[in-house]
């Protein structure tokens, strides 16, 4: 294989391990070279969120009063090691059961990953390609399914749509014009999932910078008639018609998605 321009970038000069999936071979970590993100962050009732996190090895974080943090993130991956695709993640703020949660848990998300046990648990992760779906389901047991996903961004204007894979109607739409914003870093992520009976901690290293916006007119809308499991879960979280507390957007996202590390739990 001829060398890529990305091979000269130290961020991507990383040892790779070959992994087999039903859609073909992939290298871990998966490298993402040229991407965009639009992430809406919502405050959601802790009990509503806990009903969707049924893993005894995880506890939902209480970040403010009776609320927790839920992210709905649209991704446009223009160039990656497994091809171009779009993705949407719905994730709830969690920590391993028994871990001492700091008094101000949101501040922990800006700490170095080797000092931060707090992370997110994904409850929905639609993608647009079979290769991405197979990797997510077979390596981490992420809740992926294949369907069309629209991603349109022009400055502070954004529209993202998840389509029903069966009847091609809109399932989920996040759209509007964000308010004022300030530049800041893209945060690295910790993701928790249960794979083959083991709780995995997966580290995602990011680069590129983003703008954190006030929500402006941005809203999440669900299909009024859909009974698809993704819309049902978002409805359970109380997000139909919801306004985010903030929106983070970037057209310069790059990342390394690592294999998960098994961790002991109290279960």
C-alpha positions, 0 to 999 in steps of 0.5 A, a space after each residue: 500500500 502506498 504511503 498516505 500524507 497522513 502517515 507523516 503526521 505524528 498524531 497518526 504514527 501509532 502502532 496498529 493491530 489487525 482485527 477481523 470483522 464480518 465486513 473485512 479486516 480493520 486496523 486498531 486503533 481506527 484512524 479518522 483523518 478529516 471529519 466534522 462534528 456537531 454535538 448538542 448537549 442536554 440536561 436530562 432527568 437522572 431517573 429517565 437516563 438510568 432506565 436506559 443504562 441497564 448495566 450493573 457495572 455503570 452508574 449514571 452521573 448526577 451532574 446538577 441537581 437531579 439531572 445528568 448530561 446526554 450528548 447527541 452528536 452528528 459526525 461526518 467522517 470524510 476520510 478514515 481508515 475504514 472509509 467515509 461514513 456518517 454517524 450519530 451517537 446518543 450517549 449518557 454520562 456515566 462512571 463505573 459502579 463504585 467509583 467515587 464521583 467528584 463534587 463537580 463531575 463536569 470538570 473531570 471531563 477536561 482532565 487527562 484521560 489517565 486521571 479520569 474514570 468518568 465517561 459516556 455510555 452509548 445507547 444509539 449509534 446509527 451509521 451509514 456503512 456496513 463496515 462501520 456497523 460491523 466494527 462497532 458491533 463486533 469489537 465493542 458491542 456498540 448499538 449500531 444500525 445502518 441507515 441514511 444520515 444527513 449532515 449539513 453545516 454552514 457556519 452557525 447553521 446546522 441540520 442533521 437527520 437520521 432516517 428510518 432504515 425501513 420506510 425512509 422517513 425522518 426519525 430524528 432531526 437536530 436543526 437550527 442556528 446556534 447562538 454566540 460561540 467561543 473557541 475551545 478544544 475538542 475533548 478526549 472521550 472515555 466510552 463504556 460498553 459491555 462486550 462478551 460479558 466484560 465491561 470495556 473502557 475505550 479511549 478516544 483521542 481527539 484533535 482539531 479544536 471546536 467552537 462552543 455555542 449557545 443553543 440559539 434556535 437549535 432543537 431536537 425533533 422526533 417523528 410523531 409517528 415513529 416507533 423505531 427503538 431510537 426514537 422511543 429511547 429519545 422520547 424516554 429521555 424527554 428530548 422531543 422538542 428539547 433545546 440543548 444547553 450548548 452546541 459544539 461544532 468543528 470541521 477540523 476533527 481528527 481522532 484515534 478510536 482505540 480498542 477497549 480495555 476490560 476493567 473489573 467491576 463490583 458486579 
